[in-house]
Amino acid sequence: MPKQSLLTLIEQKRMELVDIVAKTGLNSPAAMKISKELDTLLNAYQREQRNERKQSAPR
């Protein structure tokens, strides 16, 4: 997935998390679920960053 798409999804998920935490609390099952989804997106973004660095490194 392109980095820009990941960044968009990350920002959307972050806003969703803020909203749900305000409504249900930080430790609610819904907040925990969205938090895990955000973690997955952030990990995917970091993998993309690492792959780009590996590809652009001099050989």
PDB file of N, CA, C and O in Angstrom:
ATOM      1  N   MET A   1       0.850  -1.184   0.000  1.00  0.00           N
ATOM      2  CA  MET A   1       0.000   0.000   0.000  1.00  0.00           C
ATOM      3  C   MET A   1       0.890   1.239   0.000  1.00  0.00           C
ATOM      4  O   MET A   1       1.863   1.298   0.752  1.00  0.00           O
ATOM      5  N   PRO A   2       0.574   2.212  -0.820  1.00  0.00           N
ATOM      6  CA  PRO A   2       1.390   3.439  -0.862  1.00  0.00           C
ATOM      7  C   PRO A   2       1.407   4.153   0.495  1.00  0.00           C
ATOM      8  O   PRO A   2       0.429   4.135   1.243  1.00  0.00           O
ATOM      9  N   LYS A   3       2.536   4.773   0.782  1.00  0.00           N
ATOM     10  CA  LYS A   3       2.695   5.459   2.065  1.00  0.00           C
ATOM     11  C   LYS A   3       1.634   6.527   2.285  1.00  0.00           C
ATOM     12  O   LYS A   3       1.130   6.672   3.398  1.00  0.00           O
ATOM     13  N   GLN A   4       1.291   7.268   1.254  1.00  0.00           N
ATOM     14  CA  GLN A   4       0.302   8.341   1.418  1.00  0.00           C
ATOM     15  C   GLN A   4      -1.057   7.768   1.807  1.00  0.00           C
ATOM     16  O   GLN A   4      -1.767   8.356   2.622  1.00  0.00           O
ATOM     17  N   SER A   5      -1.417   6.637   1.235  1.00  0.00           N
ATOM     18  CA  SER A   5      -2.675   5.985   1.601  1.00  0.00           C
ATOM     19  C   SER A   5      -2.637   5.535   3.053  1.00  0.00           C
ATOM     20  O   SER A   5      -3.618   5.681   3.781  1.00  0.00           O
ATOM     21  N   LEU A   6      -1.512   4.992   3.466  1.00  0.00           N
ATOM     22  CA  LEU A   6      -1.371   4.583   4.857  1.00  0.00           C
ATOM     23  C   LEU A   6      -1.488   5.772   5.797  1.00  0.00           C
ATOM     24  O   LEU A   6      -2.141   5.686   6.837  1.00  0.00           O
ATOM     25  N   LEU A   7      -0.858   6.874   5.433  1.00  0.00           N
ATOM     26  CA  LEU A   7      -0.946   8.065   6.283  1.00  0.00           C
ATOM     27  C   LEU A   7      -2.383   8.560   6.408  1.00  0.00           C
ATOM     28  O   LEU A   7      -2.806   8.981   7.485  1.00  0.00           O
ATOM     29  N   THR A   8      -3.122   8.510   5.321  1.00  0.00           N
ATOM     30  CA  THR A   8      -4.532   8.910   5.354  1.00  0.00           C
ATOM     31  C   THR A   8      -5.333   7.996   6.261  1.00  0.00           C
ATOM     32  O   THR A   8      -6.126   8.465   7.077  1.00  0.00           O
ATOM     33  N   LEU A   9      -5.130   6.697   6.124  1.00  0.00           N
ATOM     34  CA  LEU A   9      -5.832   5.730   6.972  1.00  0.00           C
ATOM     35  C   LEU A   9      -5.445   5.893   8.440  1.00  0.00           C
ATOM     36  O   LEU A   9      -6.297   5.785   9.323  1.00  0.00           O
ATOM     37  N   ILE A  10      -4.186   6.147   8.700  1.00  0.00           N
ATOM     38  CA  ILE A  10      -3.716   6.350  10.068  1.00  0.00           C
ATOM     39  C   ILE A  10      -4.410   7.559  10.686  1.00  0.00           C
ATOM     40  O   ILE A  10      -4.878   7.495  11.823  1.00  0.00           O
ATOM     41  N   GLU A  11      -4.476   8.637   9.954  1.00  0.00           N
ATOM     42  CA  GLU A  11      -5.121   9.846  10.482  1.00  0.00           C
ATOM     43  C   GLU A  11      -6.606   9.618  10.720  1.00  0.00           C
ATOM     44  O   GLU A  11      -7.147  10.073  11.727  1.00  0.00           O
ATOM     45  N   GLN A  12      -7.266   8.925   9.815  1.00  0.00           N
ATOM     46  CA  GLN A  12      -8.690   8.623  10.001  1.00  0.00           C
ATOM     47  C   GLN A  12      -8.910   7.747  11.229  1.00  0.00           C
ATOM     48  O   GLN A  12      -9.829   7.985  12.014  1.00  0.00           O
ATOM     49  N   LYS A  13      -8.066   6.737  11.389  1.00  0.00           N
ATOM     50  CA  LYS A  13      -8.198   5.831  12.528  1.00  0.00           C
ATOM     51  C   LYS A  13      -7.883   6.564  13.830  1.00  0.00           C
ATOM     52  O   LYS A  13      -8.505   6.300  14.858  1.00  0.00           O
ATOM     53  N   ARG A  14      -6.934   7.468  13.788  1.00  0.00           N
ATOM     54  CA  ARG A  14      -6.586   8.254  14.975  1.00  0.00           C
ATOM     55  C   ARG A  14      -7.769   9.120  15.409  1.00  0.00           C
ATOM     56  O   ARG A  14      -8.083   9.208  16.596  1.00  0.00           O
ATOM     57  N   MET A  15      -8.415   9.752  14.439  1.00  0.00           N
ATOM     58  CA  MET A  15      -9.589  10.581  14.757  1.00  0.00           C
ATOM     59  C   MET A  15     -10.733   9.719  15.292  1.00  0.00           C
ATOM     60  O   MET A  15     -11.446  10.123  16.211  1.00  0.00           O
ATOM     61  N   GLU A  16     -10.900   8.544  14.716  1.00  0.00           N
ATOM     62  CA  GLU A  16     -11.925   7.616  15.174  1.00  0.00           C
ATOM     63  C   GLU A  16     -11.648   7.209  16.632  1.00  0.00           C
ATOM     64  O   GLU A  16     -12.572   7.122  17.441  1.00  0.00           O
ATOM     65  N   LEU A  17     -10.396   6.966  16.951  1.00  0.00           N
ATOM     66  CA  LEU A  17     -10.028   6.586  18.311  1.00  0.00           C
ATOM     67  C   LEU A  17     -10.318   7.714  19.291  1.00  0.00           C
ATOM     68  O   LEU A  17     -10.858   7.475  20.371  1.00  0.00           O
ATOM     69  N   VAL A  18      -9.966   8.930  18.925  1.00  0.00           N
ATOM     70  CA  VAL A  18     -10.239  10.078  19.796  1.00  0.00           C
ATOM     71  C   VAL A  18     -11.734  10.191  20.064  1.00  0.00           C
ATOM     72  O   VAL A  18     -12.147  10.414  21.202  1.00  0.00           O
ATOM     73  N   ASP A  19     -12.538  10.040  19.030  1.00  0.00           N
ATOM     74  CA  ASP A  19     -13.993  10.136  19.186  1.00  0.00           C
ATOM     75  C   ASP A  19     -14.530   9.043  20.101  1.00  0.00           C
ATOM     76  O   ASP A  19     -15.321   9.320  21.003  1.00  0.00           O
ATOM     77  N   ILE A  20     -14.110   7.816  19.875  1.00  0.00           N
ATOM     78  CA  ILE A  20     -14.651   6.707  20.661  1.00  0.00           C
ATOM     79  C   ILE A  20     -14.190   6.779  22.106  1.00  0.00           C
ATOM     80  O   ILE A  20     -14.946   6.423  23.011  1.00  0.00           O
ATOM     81  N   VAL A  21     -12.965   7.232  22.340  1.00  0.00           N
ATOM     82  CA  VAL A  21     -12.474   7.383  23.712  1.00  0.00           C
ATOM     83  C   VAL A  21     -13.287   8.448  24.441  1.00  0.00           C
ATOM     84  O   VAL A  21     -13.607   8.284  25.618  1.00  0.00           O
ATOM     85  N   ALA A  22     -13.619   9.525  23.758  1.00  0.00           N
ATOM     86  CA  ALA A  22     -14.428  10.582  24.378  1.00  0.00           C
ATOM     87  C   ALA A  22     -15.816  10.062  24.749  1.00  0.00           C
ATOM     88  O   ALA A  22     -16.404  10.499  25.738  1.00  0.00           O
ATOM     89  N   LYS A  23     -16.333   9.137  23.958  1.00  0.00           N
ATOM     90  CA  LYS A  23     -17.683   8.618  24.191  1.00  0.00           C
ATOM     91  C   LYS A  23     -17.715   7.453  25.167  1.00  0.00           C
ATOM     92  O   LYS A  23     -18.617   7.371  26.001  1.00  0.00           O
ATOM     93  N   THR A  24     -16.740   6.547  25.076  1.00  0.00           N
ATOM     94  CA  THR A  24     -16.836   5.291  25.832  1.00  0.00           C
ATOM     95  C   THR A  24     -15.734   5.083  26.852  1.00  0.00           C
ATOM     96  O   THR A  24     -15.819   4.169  27.671  1.00  0.00           O
ATOM     97  N   GLY A  25     -14.704   5.909  26.820  1.00  0.00           N
ATOM     98  CA  GLY A  25     -13.594   5.759  27.748  1.00  0.00           C
ATOM     99  C   GLY A  25     -12.420   5.021  27.120  1.00  0.00           C
ATOM    100  O   GLY A  25     -12.560   4.302  26.131  1.00  0.00           O
ATOM    101  N   LEU A  26     -11.268   5.224  27.726  1.00  0.00           N
ATOM    102  CA  LEU A  26     -10.019   4.707  27.173  1.00  0.00           C
ATOM    103  C   LEU A  26      -9.937   3.185  27.195  1.00  0.00           C
ATOM    104  O   LEU A  26      -9.340   2.586  26.301  1.00  0.00           O
ATOM    105  N   ASN A  27     -10.528   2.558  28.203  1.00  0.00           N
ATOM    106  CA  ASN A  27     -10.403   1.112  28.349  1.00  0.00           C
ATOM    107  C   ASN A  27     -11.609   0.341  27.837  1.00  0.00           C
ATOM    108  O   ASN A  27     -11.749  -0.847  28.127  1.00  0.00           O
ATOM    109  N   SER A  28     -12.470   0.989  27.091  1.00  0.00           N
ATOM    110  CA  SER A  28     -13.647   0.297  26.561  1.00  0.00           C
ATOM    111  C   SER A  28     -13.226  -0.691  25.475  1.00  0.00           C
ATOM    112  O   SER A  28     -12.201  -0.496  24.823  1.00  0.00           O
ATOM    113  N   PRO A  29     -14.006  -1.741  25.281  1.00  0.00           N
ATOM    114  CA  PRO A  29     -13.688  -2.704  24.215  1.00  0.00           C
ATOM    115  C   PRO A  29     -13.602  -2.043  22.835  1.00  0.00           C
ATOM    116  O   PRO A  29     -12.750  -2.409  22.026  1.00  0.00           O
ATOM    117  N   ALA A  30     -14.472  -1.084  22.570  1.00  0.00           N
ATOM    118  CA  ALA A  30     -14.438  -0.403  21.268  1.00  0.00           C
ATOM    119  C   ALA A  30     -13.137   0.381  21.089  1.00  0.00           C
ATOM    120  O   ALA A  30     -12.540   0.360  20.012  1.00  0.00           O
ATOM    121  N   ALA A  31     -12.700   1.071  22.142  1.00  0.00           N
ATOM    122  CA  ALA A  31     -11.449   1.831  22.069  1.00  0.00           C
ATOM    123  C   ALA A  31     -10.258   0.896  21.899  1.00  0.00           C
ATOM    124  O   ALA A  31      -9.328   1.198  21.152  1.00  0.00           O
ATOM    125  N   MET A  32     -10.287  -0.233  22.588  1.00  0.00           N
ATOM    126  CA  MET A  32      -9.194  -1.197  22.468  1.00  0.00           C
ATOM    127  C   MET A  32      -9.113  -1.755  21.048  1.00  0.00           C
ATOM    128  O   MET A  32      -8.022  -1.928  20.505  1.00  0.00           O
ATOM    129  N   LYS A  33     -10.259  -2.033  20.456  1.00  0.00           N
ATOM    130  CA  LYS A  33     -10.306  -2.559  19.087  1.00  0.00           C
ATOM    131  C   LYS A  33      -9.724  -1.558  18.096  1.00  0.00           C
ATOM    132  O   LYS A  33      -8.902  -1.914  17.252  1.00  0.00           O
ATOM    133  N   ILE A  34     -10.154  -0.310  18.201  1.00  0.00           N
ATOM    134  CA  ILE A  34      -9.668   0.720  17.282  1.00  0.00           C
ATOM    135  C   ILE A  34      -8.181   0.977  17.511  1.00  0.00           C
ATOM    136  O   ILE A  34      -7.437   1.210  16.559  1.00  0.00           O
ATOM    137  N   SER A  35      -7.753   0.935  18.754  1.00  0.00           N
ATOM    138  CA  SER A  35      -6.345   1.118  19.071  1.00  0.00           C
ATOM    139  C   SER A  35      -5.487   0.041  18.415  1.00  0.00           C
ATOM    140  O   SER A  35      -4.417   0.331  17.879  1.00  0.00           O
ATOM    141  N   LYS A  36      -5.956  -1.191  18.459  1.00  0.00           N
ATOM    142  CA  LYS A  36      -5.219  -2.288  17.806  1.00  0.00           C
ATOM    143  C   LYS A  36      -5.173  -2.097  16.297  1.00  0.00           C
ATOM    144  O   LYS A  36      -4.154  -2.372  15.663  1.00  0.00           O
ATOM    145  N   GLU A  37      -6.279  -1.626  15.720  1.00  0.00           N
ATOM    146  CA  GLU A  37      -6.304  -1.358  14.278  1.00  0.00           C
ATOM    147  C   GLU A  37      -5.310  -0.260  13.924  1.00  0.00           C
ATOM    148  O   GLU A  37      -4.615  -0.345  12.912  1.00  0.00           O
ATOM    149  N   LEU A  38      -5.246   0.771  14.762  1.00  0.00           N
ATOM    150  CA  LEU A  38      -4.288   1.852  14.543  1.00  0.00           C
ATOM    151  C   LEU A  38      -2.861   1.325  14.650  1.00  0.00           C
ATOM    152  O   LEU A  38      -2.005   1.684  13.841  1.00  0.00           O
ATOM    153  N   ASP A  39      -2.603   0.488  15.628  1.00  0.00           N
ATOM    154  CA  ASP A  39      -1.270  -0.118  15.768  1.00  0.00           C
ATOM    155  C   ASP A  39      -0.878  -0.881  14.506  1.00  0.00           C
ATOM    156  O   ASP A  39       0.260  -0.790  14.046  1.00  0.00           O
ATOM    157  N   THR A  40      -1.817  -1.625  13.954  1.00  0.00           N
ATOM    158  CA  THR A  40      -1.548  -2.396  12.734  1.00  0.00           C
ATOM    159  C   THR A  40      -1.177  -1.466  11.582  1.00  0.00           C
ATOM    160  O   THR A  40      -0.237  -1.741  10.835  1.00  0.00           O
ATOM    161  N   LEU A  41      -1.910  -0.376  11.440  1.00  0.00           N
ATOM    162  CA  LEU A  41      -1.602   0.594  10.383  1.00  0.00           C
ATOM    163  C   LEU A  41      -0.241   1.241  10.601  1.00  0.00           C
ATOM    164  O   LEU A  41       0.523   1.417   9.652  1.00  0.00           O
ATOM    165  N   LEU A  42       0.064   1.594  11.843  1.00  0.00           N
ATOM    166  CA  LEU A  42       1.361   2.206  12.138  1.00  0.00           C
ATOM    167  C   LEU A  42       2.505   1.238  11.861  1.00  0.00           C
ATOM    168  O   LEU A  42       3.549   1.640  11.348  1.00  0.00           O
ATOM    169  N   ASN A  43       2.313  -0.030  12.196  1.00  0.00           N
ATOM    170  CA  ASN A  43       3.340  -1.033  11.906  1.00  0.00           C
ATOM    171  C   ASN A  43       3.543  -1.189  10.404  1.00  0.00           C
ATOM    172  O   ASN A  43       4.677  -1.324   9.944  1.00  0.00           O
ATOM    173  N   ALA A  44       2.468  -1.171   9.644  1.00  0.00           N
ATOM    174  CA  ALA A  44       2.568  -1.275   8.184  1.00  0.00           C
ATOM    175  C   ALA A  44       3.336  -0.073   7.623  1.00  0.00           C
ATOM    176  O   ALA A  44       4.156  -0.223   6.717  1.00  0.00           O
ATOM    177  N   TYR A  45       3.068   1.105   8.160  1.00  0.00           N
ATOM    178  CA  TYR A  45       3.774   2.308   7.708  1.00  0.00           C
ATOM    179  C   TYR A  45       5.270   2.190   8.012  1.00  0.00           C
ATOM    180  O   TYR A  45       6.104   2.526   7.172  1.00  0.00           O
ATOM    181  N   GLN A  46       5.603   1.719   9.197  1.00  0.00           N
ATOM    182  CA  GLN A  46       7.012   1.558   9.553  1.00  0.00           C
ATOM    183  C   GLN A  46       7.705   0.540   8.663  1.00  0.00           C
ATOM    184  O   GLN A  46       8.865   0.726   8.296  1.00  0.00           O
ATOM    185  N   ARG A  47       7.002  -0.540   8.310  1.00  0.00           N
ATOM    186  CA  ARG A  47       7.574  -1.527   7.382  1.00  0.00           C
ATOM    187  C   ARG A  47       7.869  -0.880   6.032  1.00  0.00           C
ATOM    188  O   ARG A  47       8.923  -1.116   5.443  1.00  0.00           O
ATOM    189  N   GLU A  48       6.937  -0.067   5.545  1.00  0.00           N
ATOM    190  CA  GLU A  48       7.149   0.637   4.273  1.00  0.00           C
ATOM    191  C   GLU A  48       8.372   1.541   4.351  1.00  0.00           C
ATOM    192  O   GLU A  48       9.178   1.593   3.422  1.00  0.00           O
ATOM    193  N   GLN A  49       8.505   2.248   5.462  1.00  0.00           N
ATOM    194  CA  GLN A  49       9.658   3.133   5.648  1.00  0.00           C
ATOM    195  C   GLN A  49      10.966   2.339   5.598  1.00  0.00           C
ATOM    196  O   GLN A  49      11.924   2.738   4.937  1.00  0.00           O
ATOM    197  N   ARG A  50      10.987   1.209   6.308  1.00  0.00           N
ATOM    198  CA  ARG A  50      12.191   0.365   6.328  1.00  0.00           C
ATOM    199  C   ARG A  50      12.513  -0.160   4.941  1.00  0.00           C
ATOM    200  O   ARG A  50      13.672  -0.160   4.527  1.00  0.00           O
ATOM    201  N   ASN A  51      11.484  -0.611   4.217  1.00  0.00           N
ATOM    202  CA  ASN A  51      11.705  -1.139   2.868  1.00  0.00           C
ATOM    203  C   ASN A  51      12.265  -0.074   1.946  1.00  0.00           C
ATOM    204  O   ASN A  51      13.145  -0.354   1.132  1.00  0.00           O
ATOM    205  N   GLU A  52      11.761   1.148   2.069  1.00  0.00           N
ATOM    206  CA  GLU A  52      12.277   2.242   1.239  1.00  0.00           C
ATOM    207  C   GLU A  52      13.743   2.514   1.540  1.00  0.00           C
ATOM    208  O   GLU A  52      14.544   2.726   0.630  1.00  0.00           O
ATOM    209  N   ARG A  53      14.090   2.507   2.828  1.00  0.00           N
ATOM    210  CA  ARG A  53      15.479   2.770   3.208  1.00  0.00           C
ATOM    211  C   ARG A  53      16.400   1.673   2.686  1.00  0.00           C
ATOM    212  O   ARG A  53      17.507   1.957   2.230  1.00  0.00           O
ATOM    213  N   LYS A  54      15.947   0.422   2.750  1.00  0.00           N
ATOM    214  CA  LYS A  54      16.751  -0.690   2.254  1.00  0.00           C
ATOM    215  C   LYS A  54      16.969  -0.567   0.758  1.00  0.00           C
ATOM    216  O   LYS A  54      18.068  -0.823   0.265  1.00  0.00           O
ATOM    217  N   GLN A  55      15.929  -0.176   0.032  1.00  0.00           N
ATOM    218  CA  GLN A  55      16.025  -0.074  -1.424  1.00  0.00           C
ATOM    219  C   GLN A  55      16.900   1.078  -1.864  1.00  0.00           C
ATOM    220  O   GLN A  55      17.544   1.007  -2.911  1.00  0.00           O
ATOM    221  N   SER A  56      16.930   2.146  -1.068  1.00  0.00           N
ATOM    222  CA  SER A  56      17.715   3.308  -1.472  1.00  0.00           C
ATOM    223  C   SER A  56      19.139   3.290  -0.914  1.00  0.00           C
ATOM    224  O   SER A  56      19.940   4.167  -1.236  1.00  0.00           O
ATOM    225  N   ALA A  57      19.453   2.313  -0.092  1.00  0.00           N
ATOM    226  CA  ALA A  57      20.805   2.225   0.479  1.00  0.00           C
ATOM    227  C   ALA A  57      21.791   1.842  -0.612  1.00  0.00           C
ATOM    228  O   ALA A  57      21.497   1.012  -1.472  1.00  0.00           O
ATOM    229  N   PRO A  58      22.977   2.465  -0.563  1.00  0.00           N
ATOM    230  CA  PRO A  58      24.016   2.109  -1.544  1.00  0.00           C
ATOM    231  C   PRO A  58      24.475   0.667  -1.340  1.00  0.00           C
ATOM    232  O   PRO A  58      24.545   0.167  -0.217  1.00  0.00           O
ATOM    233  N   ARG A  59      24.781   0.027  -2.441  1.00  0.00           N
ATOM    234  CA  ARG A  59      25.202  -1.386  -2.381  1.00  0.00           C
ATOM    235  C   ARG A  59      26.642  -1.543  -2.725  1.00  0.00           C
ATOM    236  O   ARG A  59      27.158  -2.660  -2.723  1.00  0.00           O
TER     237      ARG A  59
END
